[in-house]
Structures are given as C-alpha cells and as structure tokens.
Amino acid sequence: MAGLSLDEDKEDLVVLVDTAEGEGNNTFLCVVGRFLTYKPIRVKIMKERMTEILHPLKGVSIKEVEQGLFLYQFFHK
C-alpha cells in the first residue's frame, strides 16, 4: 500500500473561483487542501466541522474540486 503524500503532481491544478458568492475575485483568500487519510471524507460533516473550527467572520465556501481535494474560499482577511 503506497503512503500518503503531499508531493503529488498538482502543479497544473486549475480551480475556477465562483465570484458570485464572494466580494469579487479574491483568489488570495483561497486555500486548497486535502486530508491525509485513507478513510472516506463525509463532505457535509467536514464542512460543518471546519466552519465551526475556523469560525470565519464573513463565512467560508468549501468545495470539493477533485475527490479528496478541497477549495476553501474565505471572504474576509
């Protein structure tokens, strides 16, 4: 079984940010991340928990861009 890696080939990853949800095209307020686990992620529950943990002032949009790869878009510095 191969180990989990942060070094996967993601240099060519292109993510389109939906500007209708935020205050303009603030891509500098975006983070792409993944969970290093073999267990499946329950996306709805993960979104609820991450919102509770991060507690952003103006909200956060969490979208799955690929299986296991998530885009976190914040609307406030």
Residue pairs with C-beta under 8 A, 6 or more apart in sequence:
4 36
4 37
4 38
6 36
10 32
10 69
13 32
13 65
13 69
15 30
15 32
15 65
15 71
17 25
17 26
17 27
17 30
17 71
17 73
18 61
18 73
19 25
21 61
21 73
21 75
22 29
22 61
22 73
22 75
23 58
23 75
26 73
26 74
26 75
29 73
29 74
29 75
29 76
29 77
30 71
30 72
30 73
30 74
31 71
31 72
31 74
32 65
32 69
32 70
32 71
32 72
33 69
33 70
33 72
34 68
34 69
34 70
35 41
35 46
35 68
41 68
43 64
46 62
46 70
47 62
50 60
50 62
50 72
51 60
51 62
54 60
54 72
56 74
56 75
56 76
57 76
58 74
58 75
58 76
59 74
59 75
59 76
60 72
60 73
60 74
60 75
61 71
61 72
61 73
61 75
62 70
62 71
62 72
62 73
63 70
63 71
63 73
64 70
64 71
65 71
